[in-house]
Amino acid sequence: MIRTSGLGRRFTTRKATVDAVRELDLEVREGELVALLGPNGAGKSTTLRMLTTLLAPTSGTATVAGHDVTTAQREVRHRIGYLGQGTGAGHSQRGRDELLSQGRAYGMGSRAAKARADELIGSLELDGLADRLVSSLSGGQRRRLDIAMGLIHAPALLFLDEPSTGLDPQSRANLQQHIRALRAAHDTTVVLTTHYLDEADQLAERVVVIDGGRVIADDTPAKLKSEHAGDRITLTFDGEREATLAVRTGLGIASGARVDRRGPVVTVETAGGAALAPKLLRGLDDAGLTVAAVEVARPTLDDVFLALTGRSLRDETTTPEKGTDQ
């Protein structure tokens, strides 16, 4: 569905030249749900804008649904749906009318557009809302309407740019469930950008990590966490002396594990931590050291980003300014 080779976009101003996307190579197969993960300014939104023909590349090539994004823009646009970061529907319009207008803009007949609009209104739980003014809808309701507008012409490929930004946790969870249900029902290929780590982890079959305009990792969430981060075992002792003695024992763990002590707390990061923890506790008990508390945490995608870049994605992520290129 998507294939890029050396794709790049450079922005030049009077003050500086910025390579927002650099030599990006990416393939997305039919039916996949792929998340582009990275901090604001990493190049995620700029990549989507190029793939949706809203922004011309300055280098490299890209084909979407079998068509070149620079020489066959019309063919690309007929085969994709796109949900940008802003609200797509006019605030003074009614939701159903916006759906019908969108369908007609894609060349659908009035009867077909109405039938498709009714189908999407039902599947996205917009019954009772579709005939209200868009300005009267909540943020979550507007995002569901935006998705319906992107799906009105039954595209083979749907792009979602930060679909959950600005939504409360409950609305985010509901929107994610709708994305799963729609994909299961229509086998639509979905590419989404997000800086929500849990959203990428829960929704995506593949996560493409982008930093500085380049792809730095591309795999399933499970494989990324297995390869780049380990389980974290946190041991809390009654005092700093006991924690120091515990570290000196070697803790009975294999070489390569990362061990850190801060006061009475010892942290061990290693693969297979969940299975190692009982053995580790038995060894400490045999050495006469009592653990007051233990916690085993599985790695997150933020741990992956930290391992790859030396920075936390949570620390890097801030609210984007309107009109900025990412």
Secondary structure, 3 states (H helix, E strand, C coil): CEEEEEEEEEEECCCCEEEEEEEEEEEECCCCEEEEECCCCCCHHHHHHHHCCCCCCCEEEEEECCEECCCCHHHHHHCEEEECCCCCCCCCCEHHHHHHHHHHHCCCCHHHHHHHHHHHHHHCCCCCCCCCEHHHCCHHHHHHHHHHHHHCCCCCEEEEECCCCCCCHHHHHHHHHHHHHHHHHHCCEEEEEECCHHHHHHHCCEEEEEECCEEEEEECHHHHHHHHCCEEEEEEECCHHHHHHHHHCCCCCCCCCEEEEECCEEEEEECCHHHHHHHHHHHHHHCCCCEEEEEEECCCHHHHHHHHHCCCHHHHCCCCCCCCCC
